[in-house]
Amino acid sequence: MRLTTAEVTAIKQTAAEVFGPAVTVRLFGSRLDDARRGGDIDLFLEVEPAQANFRNECLFRHRLEDRIGEQKIDVVLHPQGRPPSPIAEIARDMGMTL
């Protein structure tokens, strides 16, 4: 996994602050492969249905950028208990829980 301990901590703390303690955060995509370089940070966040909205996603991105600096971050929000979209299913199944 190509994230620092500080980045992982910042991601988890920010997600809990914005989406509440029930949030599950998974990293997926190229940052899971230590042999690769670069790439954006792909995050799958499984949240309570009431928390899965654009406002919270923007707030999460803004706070996270304040903590880890400007980076390309892709966020897939998925309401808990709802059927996953195709990308959400891939992110959930291939991702690593932080």
C-alpha distances in whole Angstrom, upper triangle without the diagonal:
4,6,9,10,13,11,10,14,15,14,15,18,19,19,21,24,24,24,25,24,23,20,17,14,12,9,10,10,9,6,4,6,6,9,10,11,12,12,12,11,12,13,15,17,20,23,27,29,31,27,26,28,28,29,26,23,25,25,21,20,23,22,18,19,22,19,16,19,19,16,16,15,16,17,19,21,22,25,25,28,28,28,24,25,23,20,20,20,18,15,16,16,13,11,9,11,10
4,7,10,12,10,10,13,14,13,15,18,19,19,21,23,24,24,25,25,25,22,19,16,13,10,11,11,9,5,6,7,6,9,9,9,9,10,10,9,11,13,16,18,21,24,28,30,31,28,27,28,27,28,25,23,24,24,20,19,21,21,17,17,19,17,14,16,16,13,14,14,15,17,19,21,23,27,27,30,30,29,26,26,25,21,21,22,19,17,18,19,16,13,12,14,12
4,7,8,6,6,10,11,10,12,15,15,16,18,20,21,21,23,22,22,19,17,14,12,10,12,12,11,7,9,11,10,13,12,12,11,11,11,9,11,12,15,17,20,22,26,28,29,26,25,26,25,26,23,20,21,21,18,16,18,17,14,14,16,14,11,13,14,12,13,12,14,16,18,20,22,25,26,29,29,29,26,26,25,22,21,22,20,17,18,20,17,14,12,13,10
4,5,5,6,9,10,11,12,14,15,17,19,20,21,22,23,22,23,21,19,16,15,13,15,16,15,11,12,14,12,15,15,14,14,14,14,12,15,15,18,19,22,24,27,30,31,27,27,28,27,27,24,22,23,22,19,18,19,17,14,15,16,13,10,13,15,14,15,15,17,18,21,23,25,27,28,31,32,32,29,29,29,25,24,26,24,20,21,23,20,17,15,15,12
4,5,5,6,9,10,11,12,14,15,17,18,20,21,21,20,21,19,17,15,15,13,16,18,17,14,14,16,15,18,18,18,17,18,17,14,16,16,18,19,21,23,26,29,30,26,26,28,27,27,24,22,23,22,19,18,20,17,14,16,16,13,11,15,17,16,18,17,19,19,22,23,25,27,27,30,31,32,29,30,30,26,25,26,25,21,21,23,21,17,15,14,10
4,6,5,6,9,10,10,12,14,15,16,18,20,20,19,21,19,18,15,16,15,18,19,19,15,16,18,17,21,20,19,18,18,17,14,17,16,19,19,21,22,26,28,29,25,25,26,26,25,22,21,21,20,16,16,17,14,12,13,13,9,8,12,15,14,17,16,19,19,21,22,25,27,27,30,31,32,30,30,31,27,26,27,26,22,23,25,23,19,17,16,12
4,5,5,6,9,10,10,12,14,15,16,18,19,18,20,17,16,13,13,12,15,16,16,12,14,16,16,19,18,17,15,15,13,10,13,12,15,16,19,20,23,26,26,23,23,23,23,22,20,18,18,17,14,13,14,12,9,10,11,8,6,10,12,11,13,12,15,15,18,19,22,24,24,28,29,29,27,27,27,24,22,24,23,19,20,22,20,17,15,14,11
4,5,5,6,9,10,11,12,14,16,16,17,16,17,14,13,10,10,9,13,15,15,12,12,15,15,19,18,18,17,16,14,11,12,11,13,14,16,18,21,24,25,21,21,23,22,22,19,18,19,18,14,14,16,14,11,13,14,11,10,13,15,14,15,13,15,15,17,18,20,22,22,25,26,27,24,25,25,22,20,22,21,17,17,19,18,14,12,10,7
4,5,5,6,8,10,11,12,14,15,15,14,16,14,13,11,13,13,16,19,19,16,16,19,19,22,22,21,20,19,17,14,15,14,16,15,17,18,21,24,24,21,21,23,23,22,19,18,19,17,14,15,16,13,10,13,13,10,10,14,16,16,18,15,17,17,19,19,21,22,22,26,27,28,26,27,28,25,23,24,24,20,20,22,21,17,14,12,9
4,6,5,6,8,10,10,12,14,14,14,16,14,14,12,13,13,17,19,19,16,17,20,20,23,22,21,19,18,16,13,15,13,15,14,17,17,20,23,23,19,20,21,20,19,16,15,16,14,11,11,12,9,7,10,10,6,7,11,13,13,15,13,16,15,17,18,20,22,22,26,27,28,26,27,27,24,22,25,24,20,20,23,22,18,16,14,11
4,6,5,6,9,10,11,12,13,13,14,11,11,8,10,10,13,16,17,14,15,18,19,22,21,20,18,17,14,10,11,9,11,10,14,14,17,20,20,17,17,18,18,17,14,13,14,13,9,10,12,9,7,10,11,9,9,12,13,12,13,11,12,11,14,14,16,18,19,23,23,25,22,23,24,20,18,21,20,16,17,20,18,15,13,12,8
4,6,5,6,9,10,10,11,10,11,9,9,7,10,11,15,17,19,16,16,20,21,24,23,23,21,20,17,13,14,11,12,10,12,13,16,19,19,16,16,18,19,18,15,14,16,14,11,12,14,12,10,13,14,11,12,15,17,16,17,14,15,13,15,14,16,17,17,21,22,24,22,23,24,21,19,21,21,17,16,19,18,15,13,10,7
4,5,5,6,9,10,10,9,12,10,11,10,13,14,18,21,22,19,20,23,24,27,26,25,24,22,19,16,16,14,15,13,15,14,16,19,19,16,17,19,19,18,14,14,16,13,10,12,13,10,9,13,13,10,12,15,17,17,19,16,17,15,17,16,18,19,19,23,24,26,24,26,27,24,22,24,24,20,20,23,22,18,17,14,11
4,5,5,6,8,9,10,13,10,12,10,13,14,18,20,22,19,20,24,24,27,26,25,23,21,18,15,15,12,14,11,14,13,15,18,17,14,15,16,16,14,11,11,12,9,6,9,10,7,6,10,10,9,11,13,15,15,16,14,15,13,15,14,17,18,18,22,23,25,23,24,26,23,20,23,23,19,19,23,22,19,17,15,12
4,5,5,6,7,8,10,7,8,8,11,13,16,19,21,18,19,23,24,27,26,25,23,21,18,14,14,10,11,8,10,9,12,15,15,11,12,13,14,13,10,9,12,10,7,9,11,9,9,12,13,12,13,16,17,16,17,13,14,11,12,11,13,14,15,18,19,21,20,21,23,20,17,20,20,17,16,20,20,16,15,13,11
4,6,5,5,5,7,6,9,9,13,15,19,22,24,21,22,25,26,30,29,28,26,24,21,18,17,14,13,10,11,10,11,15,14,11,13,15,16,15,11,12,14,12,10,13,14,12,11,15,16,14,16,19,20,20,20,17,17,15,15,14,15,15,15,18,20,22,21,23,25,22,19,22,23,19,18,21,22,18,17,14,12
4,6,6,8,10,10,12,13,16,18,21,24,26,23,24,28,29,32,31,30,27,26,22,19,19,16,16,13,14,12,13,16,15,11,14,15,16,14,10,12,13,10,8,12,12,10,11,14,14,13,15,18,19,20,21,18,18,16,17,15,17,17,17,21,22,25,24,25,27,25,22,25,25,22,21,25,25,21,20,17,15
4,6,9,11,9,12,12,16,17,20,23,25,23,24,28,29,32,30,29,27,25,21,18,18,14,14,11,12,10,11,13,12,8,10,11,12,10,6,8,10,7,6,10,11,9,10,14,14,14,16,18,19,19,19,16,16,13,15,12,14,14,15,19,20,23,21,22,25,22,20,23,24,20,20,24,24,21,20,18,16
4,7,8,6,9,11,14,16,19,22,25,23,23,27,29,32,30,30,28,25,22,18,17,14,13,9,9,6,8,10,9,6,8,10,12,11,7,9,12,10,8,12,14,12,13,16,17,17,18,20,21,21,20,17,16,13,13,10,11,11,12,15,16,19,18,20,22,20,17,20,22,18,17,21,22,19,19,16,15
4,6,6,10,12,15,18,21,24,27,25,25,29,30,34,32,32,30,28,24,21,20,16,15,11,11,8,8,11,11,8,11,13,15,14,11,13,15,13,11,15,16,14,15,19,19,18,20,22,24,23,23,20,20,16,16,13,14,13,13,16,18,21,20,22,25,23,20,22,24,20,19,22,24,20,20,16,15
4,6,8,11,14,18,21,24,27,24,24,28,29,33,32,32,30,28,25,21,20,17,15,12,11,9,10,13,13,11,14,16,19,18,14,16,18,16,14,17,19,16,16,20,21,19,21,24,25,25,25,21,21,18,18,15,15,14,13,16,19,21,21,23,25,24,20,22,23,20,18,21,23,19,18,14,13
4,7,10,13,17,19,23,26,24,23,27,29,32,31,32,30,28,25,21,20,16,14,10,8,7,7,11,12,10,12,15,18,18,14,16,19,17,15,18,20,18,18,22,23,21,23,25,26,25,25,21,20,17,16,13,12,11,9,12,15,18,18,20,23,21,18,19,21,18,16,19,20,18,17,13,13
4,6,10,13,16,19,22,20,20,24,26,29,28,28,27,24,21,18,16,12,10,7,6,5,7,11,12,9,10,13,16,16,12,13,16,15,12,15,18,16,15,19,20,19,20,22,23,22,21,18,17,13,13,10,10,10,9,12,14,17,16,18,20,18,15,16,18,15,13,16,18,15,14,11,11
4,7,10,13,17,19,18,17,21,23,26,25,26,24,22,19,16,14,10,8,6,5,7,10,13,15,12,12,16,17,18,15,14,17,17,14,16,19,17,16,19,21,19,19,22,23,21,20,17,16,13,12,10,10,11,9,13,14,16,14,17,18,16,13,14,15,12,10,13,14,11,10,7,8
4,7,10,13,16,14,14,18,19,23,22,22,21,18,16,12,10,7,6,5,7,9,12,15,17,14,13,16,17,18,15,13,16,16,12,14,17,16,13,16,19,17,16,19,20,18,17,13,13,10,10,10,10,12,12,15,16,17,15,17,18,15,12,14,14,10,9,12,13,9,8,6,6
4,6,10,13,11,10,14,16,19,19,19,18,16,14,11,8,6,5,6,8,12,15,17,19,17,16,18,19,20,17,15,18,18,15,15,19,18,15,18,20,18,17,20,20,17,16,13,12,10,10,11,11,14,14,16,17,17,14,16,16,13,11,12,11,8,7,10,9,5,5,4,6
4,7,9,8,7,11,13,16,15,16,15,12,11,7,6,5,6,9,12,15,18,20,22,19,18,20,20,21,19,16,18,19,15,15,18,18,14,16,19,17,15,18,18,15,14,11,10,10,10,12,14,17,17,20,20,20,16,17,16,13,12,13,11,8,9,11,9,5,5,6,7
4,7,7,6,9,12,15,13,15,14,11,10,8,5,6,7,11,13,17,20,21,24,21,19,21,21,23,20,17,20,21,17,17,20,20,17,19,22,20,18,20,19,16,14,11,10,10,10,13,14,18,18,20,20,19,15,15,14,11,10,11,9,6,8,9,6,4,6,9,10
4,6,6,8,11,13,11,12,11,9,8,8,6,8,10,14,16,20,23,24,26,24,21,23,22,24,22,19,21,23,19,18,21,22,19,19,23,21,19,20,19,15,13,11,10,11,12,15,17,20,21,23,22,21,17,16,15,11,12,13,10,8,11,11,8,7,10,13,14
4,5,6,8,9,7,8,8,6,8,8,8,11,13,17,20,23,27,28,30,27,25,26,25,27,25,21,23,24,21,19,22,23,19,19,23,21,18,19,18,14,12,12,12,14,15,18,20,24,25,27,26,25,21,20,18,15,16,17,13,12,15,15,11,10,12,15,15
4,5,7,9,8,8,8,7,7,6,8,10,13,16,19,22,26,27,29,26,24,25,24,26,24,20,22,23,19,18,20,20,17,17,20,18,15,17,16,13,12,11,12,14,15,18,20,24,24,27,26,26,22,22,20,17,17,18,15,13,15,15,12,10,10,13,12
4,6,9,9,11,11,10,11,9,9,11,13,16,19,22,25,27,29,26,25,26,26,28,25,22,24,25,21,20,23,23,19,20,23,21,18,20,20,16,15,14,14,15,16,19,20,23,23,26,26,25,21,21,20,17,17,17,14,12,13,13,10,8,8,11,11
4,5,6,9,10,10,12,12,12,14,16,20,22,25,29,31,33,30,28,30,29,31,29,25,27,28,24,23,26,26,22,22,25,23,20,21,21,18,17,16,17,18,19,22,23,27,27,29,29,28,24,24,22,19,19,19,16,14,16,16,12,11,11,15,15
4,6,8,10,11,13,13,15,17,19,22,25,28,31,33,35,32,31,32,31,33,30,27,28,29,26,24,27,26,22,23,25,23,20,21,21,18,18,18,19,21,22,25,26,30,30,32,32,31,28,27,25,22,23,23,20,18,20,19,15,14,13,16,16
4,7,10,12,15,15,17,19,22,25,27,31,34,36,38,35,33,34,33,35,33,30,31,32,28,26,29,29,25,25,28,26,22,23,23,20,19,20,20,23,24,27,29,32,32,35,34,33,29,29,26,23,24,24,21,20,22,21,17,17,16,20,19
4,7,8,12,13,14,17,20,23,26,29,33,34,36,33,31,32,31,32,31,27,28,29,26,24,26,27,23,23,26,24,20,21,20,17,16,17,18,20,22,25,27,31,31,34,33,32,28,27,25,22,23,23,20,18,21,20,17,16,17,20,19
4,7,10,12,14,17,20,23,27,30,33,35,36,33,31,31,30,31,30,26,27,28,25,22,24,25,21,20,23,22,18,18,17,14,14,15,17,20,22,25,27,31,32,35,34,33,29,28,26,23,24,25,21,20,23,23,19,18,18,21,20
4,7,9,12,15,19,22,25,28,31,32,34,30,28,29,27,28,27,23,23,25,22,19,21,22,18,17,20,19,15,15,14,10,10,12,14,17,20,23,26,29,31,33,32,32,28,27,25,21,22,24,21,19,22,22,19,18,18,20,19
4,7,9,12,16,19,22,25,28,29,31,27,25,25,24,25,24,20,21,22,20,17,19,20,17,16,19,19,15,15,13,10,8,9,10,14,16,20,22,26,27,30,29,28,24,23,21,18,19,21,18,16,19,20,17,15,16,19,18
4,6,10,13,16,19,21,25,26,27,24,22,22,20,21,20,17,17,19,16,13,16,17,14,13,17,16,13,13,11,7,5,6,7,10,13,16,19,23,25,27,26,26,22,21,20,16,17,19,17,14,17,19,16,14,15,17,16
4,6,10,12,16,18,22,23,24,21,19,20,18,20,18,15,15,17,13,11,14,15,11,12,15,14,11,12,11,8,6,5,6,8,11,14,17,20,22,25,24,24,20,20,19,15,15,17,15,12,15,17,14,12,12,14,13
4,7,10,13,16,20,21,22,19,17,18,17,19,17,13,15,17,14,12,15,16,13,14,17,17,14,15,14,11,9,6,5,6,8,11,14,17,19,21,21,20,17,16,15,11,11,14,12,9,11,13,11,9,11,12,12
4,6,10,12,16,17,19,16,14,15,15,17,14,11,14,15,11,11,14,15,12,14,17,16,14,16,15,13,11,7,6,5,6,8,11,14,15,18,18,18,15,15,15,11,10,13,12,8,10,13,11,8,10,10,10
4,7,10,13,14,17,14,12,14,14,17,14,11,15,16,12,13,17,17,14,17,20,19,18,19,19,16,14,11,8,6,5,6,7,11,12,15,14,14,11,12,13,10,7,10,10,6,7,10,10,8,9,9,10
4,6,10,11,13,11,9,12,13,14,11,10,13,14,11,12,16,15,14,16,19,18,18,20,20,18,16,12,11,7,6,5,6,8,9,13,13,14,12,13,15,12,9,12,13,9,9,13,13,10,11,10,10
4,7,9,12,10,8,12,14,16,13,12,16,16,13,15,19,18,17,20,22,21,21,23,23,21,20,16,14,10,8,6,5,6,6,9,10,12,10,12,14,13,9,11,13,10,9,12,14,12,13,11,12
4,6,8,6,6,10,13,14,11,11,15,14,12,15,18,17,17,20,22,21,22,24,24,23,21,18,16,12,10,7,6,5,6,9,10,13,12,14,17,16,12,14,17,14,13,16,18,15,16,14,14
4,6,5,7,10,14,14,12,13,16,16,15,18,20,19,20,23,24,24,25,27,27,26,25,21,19,15,14,10,8,6,5,8,10,13,14,16,19,18,15,17,19,17,15,19,21,19,19,17,18
4,5,5,8,12,13,12,13,16,16,16,19,21,21,21,24,26,26,27,28,28,27,25,22,19,16,13,10,8,4,6,8,8,12,13,15,18,18,14,17,20,18,16,20,22,20,22,19,20
4,6,7,11,11,10,12,15,15,15,18,20,20,21,23,25,25,27,28,28,27,26,22,21,17,15,12,11,8,10,12,12,15,16,18,21,20,18,20,23,21,20,23,25,23,24,22,22
4,6,9,9,7,9,12,11,11,14,16,16,17,20,21,21,23,24,24,24,22,19,17,14,13,9,10,8,10,13,13,16,16,17,20,19,16,19,21,19,18,22,23,21,22,19,19
4,7,9,7,8,11,12,11,14,16,17,17,19,21,22,23,24,23,22,21,17,15,11,10,6,7,6,9,12,11,14,13,14,17,16,13,16,18,16,16,20,21,19,20,19,19
4,6,6,6,9,10,11,13,15,16,17,19,20,22,23,23,22,22,20,17,15,12,11,8,10,9,13,15,14,16,16,16,19,17,15,19,21,18,19,22,23,21,23,21,21
4,5,5,6,9,10,11,12,14,15,16,18,20,21,21,19,19,17,15,13,11,11,9,12,12,16,19,17,19,17,17,19,17,16,20,21,19,20,23,24,22,24,22,22
4,5,5,6,9,10,11,12,14,15,17,19,20,20,19,19,18,16,15,13,14,12,14,14,18,21,20,22,20,20,23,21,19,23,24,22,22,26,27,24,25,24,23
4,5,5,6,9,10,10,12,14,15,16,18,19,18,18,18,15,14,11,12,10,12,13,15,19,18,20,19,19,22,20,18,21,22,20,20,24,24,21,22,20,19
4,5,5,6,9,10,11,12,14,15,16,17,16,15,14,11,10,8,9,8,11,12,15,19,18,20,18,17,19,17,15,19,20,17,18,21,22,19,20,19,18
4,5,5,6,9,10,11,12,14,15,15,14,14,13,11,11,10,12,11,15,16,19,22,22,23,21,20,22,20,18,22,23,20,21,25,24,22,23,21,20
4,6,5,6,8,10,11,13,14,15,14,15,15,13,14,12,14,13,16,17,19,23,23,25,23,23,25,22,20,24,25,21,22,26,26,23,23,21,20
4,6,5,6,8,10,11,12,13,13,13,13,11,11,9,12,11,14,15,18,21,21,23,21,21,23,20,18,21,22,18,19,23,22,19,19,18,16
4,6,5,6,9,10,10,11,10,10,10,8,9,8,12,12,16,18,20,24,23,24,22,21,23,19,18,22,22,18,20,23,22,19,20,19,17
4,5,5,6,9,10,10,9,11,12,11,13,12,15,15,19,21,23,27,26,28,25,25,26,23,22,26,25,22,23,27,26,23,23,22,20
4,5,5,6,9,10,11,12,14,12,14,13,17,16,19,21,23,26,26,28,26,26,28,24,23,26,26,22,23,27,26,22,22,20,18
4,5,5,6,8,9,9,11,9,12,12,15,15,18,20,22,26,26,27,25,25,26,22,21,24,23,20,21,24,23,19,19,18,15
4,5,5,5,5,7,9,9,12,13,16,17,21,23,25,29,28,30,27,26,27,24,23,26,25,22,23,26,25,21,21,20,18
4,6,6,8,10,13,13,16,16,20,20,24,25,27,31,31,32,30,30,31,27,26,29,28,25,26,29,28,24,24,22,20
4,6,9,11,14,13,16,16,20,20,23,25,26,30,31,32,29,29,30,27,25,28,27,24,25,28,26,22,21,20,17
4,7,8,11,11,14,15,19,20,23,25,27,30,31,32,29,29,29,25,24,27,26,22,24,26,24,21,20,19,16
4,6,10,11,14,16,20,21,25,27,29,32,32,33,30,30,30,26,26,29,27,24,26,28,26,23,22,22,19
4,7,9,12,15,18,20,24,26,29,32,31,32,29,28,28,24,24,27,26,23,25,27,25,23,23,23,20
4,6,10,12,16,18,22,25,27,30,29,30,26,25,25,21,22,24,23,19,22,24,22,19,20,20,18
4,7,10,13,16,20,23,25,28,27,27,24,22,22,18,19,22,20,17,20,22,20,18,19,20,18
4,6,10,13,16,19,21,25,24,24,20,19,19,16,16,19,17,14,17,19,17,15,16,16,15
4,7,10,13,17,19,22,20,20,17,16,16,12,12,15,14,11,14,17,15,13,15,16,15
4,6,10,13,15,18,17,17,14,14,14,11,10,14,13,10,12,15,15,13,14,14,14
4,6,10,12,15,14,14,11,10,11,8,7,10,11,8,10,13,13,12,14,14,15
4,7,9,12,11,12,10,10,13,10,8,11,13,10,11,14,15,13,15,14,15
4,6,9,8,9,7,8,11,10,7,10,12,10,9,13,15,13,15,14,16
4,6,6,9,8,11,14,13,10,12,15,14,12,16,18,16,18,16,18
4,6,9,9,12,15,15,11,12,15,14,12,15,17,16,17,15,17
4,7,9,12,15,16,13,13,16,16,13,15,19,18,19,18,20
4,6,9,12,14,11,11,15,15,13,15,18,18,20,19,21
4,7,10,11,9,9,13,13,12,13,17,17,20,19,22
4,6,8,5,5,9,10,9,11,14,14,17,17,20
4,6,5,6,9,10,10,12,14,15,18,19,21
4,5,5,6,9,10,11,12,14,17,19,21
4,5,5,6,8,10,10,11,15,16,19
4,5,5,6,8,10,10,13,14,16
4,6,5,6,8,10,13,14,17
4,5,5,6,8,11,13,16
4,6,5,5,9,11,13
4,6,5,8,9,12
4,6,8,10,14
4,7,10,13
4,6,9
4,6
4
